[in-house]
């Protein structure tokens, strides 16, 4: 029935709809449906060239995603999740918070994310660059429950190995502050 209505009758509705689409389109350019920015996407893909370009253009290295399933995830979380060491290194060089926490009950860090995905090189990289782990793996104030993050045991083994290597080589002991 609407098809047979005169065009001037539909005009105002069509105009309002177009305006709202334009506003929606602008927000889509800035963030996708997960709340991710182009920096999040590039970090997740491991696109070092694009990460550098976006940071050079002034994008915040610690920008948090705010989508339904992205409660505060940063580009470093996503690079760690994918095991993209060069991107992680660039983000840290540009001031990324190695211990950034997501929002919610567990508050995951990039180290937790890399552990969950069993990205051993990323876990090792984060530990060697000062990522914080409490002494007790069962510290529920910092660590998610182990059934949510099965790779966390390996992160603790890697931390112990790193401490042993540093203490035997005469360097100071590994201490991380949160």
N, C-alpha and C positions, 0 to 999 in steps of 0.2 A: 504494500500500500504506500509506503514512503516514496517509492519511485515515481508515483504519479503526482506527488505534491509539487507545487510550483517552486522554482529554484530560490526565489526571494524568501520563502518560508524557511528553507533549510540554511540559508546564508549565515545567520548569527551563530547557529550551532556549529556549522562547519568552521567558522572563523575561530570560535573558542577552542575547538578541538585542535586546530592547527597551532594555536599559541601554546597549548599544553604540550603538544608533541615537540615543539621547539625547545621548551624548557627541559623536557625529558631527555631529548637528544644531547643537550649541553651537558647534563649530568652523566650521561652514558660515556661521553668522551673522557671525562675526568676519572670515572671509576666504573668498573663493570658490575654485574649483578652480585658478585661476591664481595664487592667493596674494594677490589684491587685496583691500584693505579697502574699506569704503564710500567713503573719501576718494579712493582710486585710481579707483573707478568714476565718482564725481561729477566728478573732474578730467578724466577721459577724455571724458565726455559734455559738458563745458563748463558744468556746472550750478553757477554761481557762488553762488546762494542756498544750496544744500546744502553746498558747500565751506565757506562761511562758518559755517554752522550746526555742521558737524562740527568745525571748528577751534575754535569757541567752546565746544564741549563737551569740548575737551581732547585731541582727536586729534593725534598727532604729525605735523607738517607734512612731516617727512622720513622717514616710515615707508616701509620698503622691502618690496616684494613678494617672496615666496619660493615661487614655483610652478615647475613644470618648465620653463616658457618665460619666466619673469619674474625672472630672476636679479638682484634688487636694484633693480628699476625703482621710481622714486618717483612721487608724484602730479605733480610738475613735469615729469618725462619724458612722462607721458601727456597732460598739458595741452599741452605743446609739440608732441607728435605730432599732436594734433588742431588745433593752431593757435588755441587758446583764450586770447587775450591777456588778457582780464579775469581769468580764473582764474589765469593765470601771474602777473599783477601781484599778486593777492591772496596767492598762495602765497609770493612773494618778500617782500611786506610782512610776512608772518608768520614769516619766517626760513628759508624753503626754501633749500637749498644749490644755487646756480645751476650749480655744477660737479660735482654728485653723479654718481658713476660707477657703472654697473652692474658686476656681477661677471662674470668671464670674460676671454677673450683680448683683446677690444677695449676693454672698459670705456667704454661709451658715456655721454655726458653728455646733458642735455636739448637742447643745441645740435646734437649729432650726430643725435639723434632727429628734431628739426625739419628738419634738412638732408635727412635720408634721405627724409622725407615731402614734401620741397619746399614747406614752409610758410614762404614768404619773409617774411611779416610776423612770424612767430614767431622766425625767425633774426635778423631785424633787431632785434626787441625784446630778445632775449637778448644780442646783441652790445652794444647801447646800454646795457644794464644790467650790463655787466661780465663776461659769459661769457668764459672763457679759450679762446683758440686759439693754438697755438704758431706761430711765424713760418713754419715749413716745413710745407706741407700733407702732405708725405710722412713726417712724424714718426710713426713706428709706435709709439712709446711712448705717444702720446696719441690719434692718429687711427686709425680703422679703415681697412682698405684701401679705396681709392676705389671699387672695384667693389661693395663692400657699402654704400657711402654716396655715391651719385652726386651728391647736392645739395651736397656739401661744397665743391665749387669755388665755388658761388655764395656760400656763407658767407664764404669768403676774399675774394671780390670786395666783399661788403658790409662786411667789416672794413676793407679798404683805403679804401673810400669814407668810412666813418665816421671813420677817422684823418685823411684829407684834410680833411674838413669841420671837424673839431675843431682841426686845426692852423691852418687858414686863418681861423677865427673867433677865434683868440687864446687858446683854452683849452689846457690842458696836454695833452700827448700821451696817447693811450690806452695804459694799462698795466694788465694784469690779472695778479693773482697767483693761483696755484692752491693 
